[in-house]
């Protein structure tokens, strides 16, 4: 399993999520974020904005879907201008799903083992 984290422009969020859905990738976590890259903010007239609004998406996919997810995000998020964002890919050693017991008892953990290469 891989964790893909993408920092994208807010105006590209809907496009990225729609494209991921069409690619068969439906689960995600989203945060509002502020930050800056190499351009160190943006100058608009006399005002300098040191931090720029971004969306931080987190998607967990199986190894077989990493390339599809990566390319989908890149294509949907790209404007061709500085500040389009970054994509980070990390390996996950374990993924657990927390769900309620069917009989109202203690929550159960379902563990999906990962294959190490």
Secondary structure, 3 states (H helix, E strand, C coil): CEEEEEEECHHHHHHHHHHHHHCCCCCCEEEEEEECCCCCCEEECCEEECCEEEEEEEEEECHHHHHHHHHHHHHHHCCCCCCCEEEEEEECCCEEEEECCCCCCCCEEEEECCCCC
